[in-house]
Amino acid sequence: MMRIVFLLVFFLTIPINAQNTAIGKAEKLVFTASYNMSGVLNNIAEVTMETSEAKTSKATLLRLKCTAATYSKWDTFFKIRDLYESYVNPANLTPYIHNRDVNEGSYNKAMKYTFDPKTNKVKSVQSKKNKPDENRNLTIHSGTKDIVSTIYSLRLIDFKNMPVGTKKFFTILFDWEEMKGQFTYLGKETINTAIGKKECYKLAIGSNQPDVLKGTNSNFLWLTADGNKIPVYGKFKIPVGNGELKIKSVAGLKN
């Protein structure tokens, strides 16, 4: 479920030196995730994105926590309780640790990445029910990030001076693979949301992997055109259907 919800944004990343002026240490964004079933768009899950401080013996990091849970009436059909989180440098969102815990129906899987930004090395551990842990040491390209730090890093991009039609290409680490994608900046658009009418930056999302996103004009994301640049609406199309992600509530914004 979390992978489906994040398909709209998980390919996005930014220049390494971009500074964090948009994301604070006590932010909470709540979304409603819907999915098209037999031609009807149903609200099936709630997605929450939260930030908090995490202090270690050497530094104070920013914890980026994303969870997804199906509404109770859907639990008997397909229960989802997913957690994705990353611990990052609060100044530029460079990741140090990424945890993923997927619980969807009878499927359970956990993954941990430990990043070394200086060497572009990643230590990974995958855990599955009734199977031994699998350890791998990976080498990634400079700028490659995990899914959560990538999503948040999108909000560090300077769209004010970006010409309409600009395309950006980037890479994300997911399931031991570096996956490539792109977005196209489509300009500003004002939309109605649960938190009011918002002027937004509109992006079209694409991938070179046909088993992830479908179509060239089917996946869109709207970010508020202000200092916070929070995602308020998204539309996606994947091989098994289509859906939407809508903002429900916000708290603790930095700007």
N, C-alpha and C positions, 0 to 999 in steps of 0.2 A: 504493500500500500504506500509506504513512504517513497519507494522508488517511483511509483506512478505519480504521486503528488508532486514530487520534485523534478519530474521529467522536463517541466517547463523551464527550470532554472539551473539544473545541475551542471550544465556545460559551461557556465559563465565564470570567467575569472578576469583579472585586471593586471595592469603593470605591477611588478613586484614592489616598487617604491611608493605606491599610492598610500596616502595616510588616512587613517580613520577619523573622520569628522562627523560621521552620521550615526554611529552605533554606541549607545551608552551601556552601563553595567547593570541596569535594572529594567530592561525593556521586556515587554510581553506582548506578542501578537497572536491572536487566535483567529483561525480560519475555519470555514465550513467547506468540506470537500464533497463534491457531488460526482456521480458517475451515471452514464446513460445506459439504462437497462431496458431493452425491448422498446426503444424509442422514447422512454420517459427518463428525465433527469432527476435522480434521487439523491438527497442529502444522506450520505452514508457514514461520514466520519468527521471528527474534529481534529484539526492539526494545530499544534501550539509551538511557537518559537520563542524561547526565553534566553536572556543573557544574565550572567552573574559573575562576580569576581571569584577567582580561585587562587589562593595563595600557596606557594611552595616555599621550600627553604631558600631558593635562589631568586624567585621572581613572583610577581603578581600577574596571573594570566586572566584572560577573558574566556569564560565558559559559554559556548554556544550550544544550546540544547533544543532539539526538535523532537516532538513526539506526535504520534498519530494513533487514534483509538476509534474504532467503529462505535456508533451509537448503539445502545443496548438492544434495540429491536432488530439490529442486524447481526448481533453476536451469535445467535443460533445458526445463522446462515453461513457466516464466515467471520470469525472473531479476529480482530487485528489489535495488537498492542506493540507498536514499534518505537524504538528509541534510536536516534542518531545524535551524537554530540561530538564537539571538538573543543580542544583547549588551545588557544591561539595567543599570539602577541597582540595586546590590545591596541598598539599603535598602528599596525599594518595588516593584522589578521593572518600572519604567517602561522601555519599549523605546527603543533608539536605532538599532540595526541589526538587520535580520532577513534571513537568507539561506535559500534553499530550492533544493535540487538534486535533482531527481527523475529517476531512471533505472529505468524499468520496461519490461522487454522491449526493444522498439525505440523506445520513447517517451522522449525526453529534454527536460527543461525546467528552466531556472534562473530564480529571481526574487530580486531584492534590494530591500528597503525601507530607506530612511533616514528616520527619524522626527525631527521637530522638535516636542517636547512643548509648547513655549511657544506655538506658533502653530497646532498641530493640522494641520500640513502633512506630507506624505510624498512623497519622491522615489522613484520606482520604476523598475527596469530589468528587463525580461523578455528572456531569451535562449532561443532554440530552435535546434536543429541545422539548418544550411543556410538560416537565415533571419536578416535583420538584427535587431539589438537594437531593442526597442521601449521608449521612455522615456515615462513619464507622471508628471505632478505631481498629487497628490491632496489633497483637504481632507477630514478625518475628524472625527467627533464626539469630544468630550472623553471619555477613558476607553477608547476603542477601541484594541485591541492586536492584535498578530500572534498566530498560532496557538500558538507555543511559549511566549511570555511569558504567554499566557492560561492554558495548561495549568498552569504552575507557580504562577500567581497564585491559582488555586483553593485552594492549600494555605495561603493567608494568611487565609482566611475563618474567623471565629469561629463554629464550630458549637455550642460548649458552651451558648450562651444563645439558640440559634435554635429557635423552636417547630416541632414536627413539622408538616409541611404547608406551610411557608414556601416561596414561589416567588420566584426572582430572574430578572430579564430583563437581557440584555446584548448586546454587539455585538463582532464580530471582523472584522479586515480579511483577506480571502482572495481572491486573484486579482482585485485591484482593486475588490472589492465589500465593503461592510459587511454582514455576515450576522448575523441576529438569532436568538437562541435563549433557552432557559430551563432551569433545573433546579428540582426540587422536593425539599426535604429530607424524607427518610422516617424519620429517627431512627437509632438504633444497632442494629447486628446483629453478632454474633460469627461469624466464618467460619474455616475451616481453610485455610491457605496453605502454600506451600513454605518459608516462613520462620516457621512456627508458627501457632498459633491466635491470631487478632487480633480485638479489639473494633474495629468500624469505624463510620464515618458512612456511611449509604447514601443515594445520590442517584439520582433518576430524571432522565434527560436528554431534552430535547425540542427541536424546531425548528419554525419556521413554514414551512420549505421541504421539501416532500414528496419531493424528489429526493435528499435527504441522509439523514435518519433516518426510519424507518418505525414507526408505531404510537405509542400514548401510554404503554404499559406494557411496552416491549420493550427499553429501553436504560437500563442501570444502571451505577453506579460505586461502588466501596467504597474509602474512605480510612481509614487507621488513625486511631483516636480517641486520638491522643497528640500530642506536640509537633511531630512530623515530618509528620503527615498525608500519608503517601505512598500513592499508588494501589496497591492490591494485587490487585484483580480488577475486570474490566469485562465487560459483555455488550452486544452491539450487534446491531441489525437494520437493514439497508439495502435498497434496492430490488433488489439482486442476491444477497441472501443474509444470513447471520448468522454471528456468530463470538464469540470470547472473547479476553481479554487477561489473563494470569496472571503474577504476580510470580515470578521465578526466583531472584534473589539481590539483596542490598543491601550497600552499603559506604559509609563516610564520612558517616553521618548526623550532623546537627548536634546533635540532642537524644537 
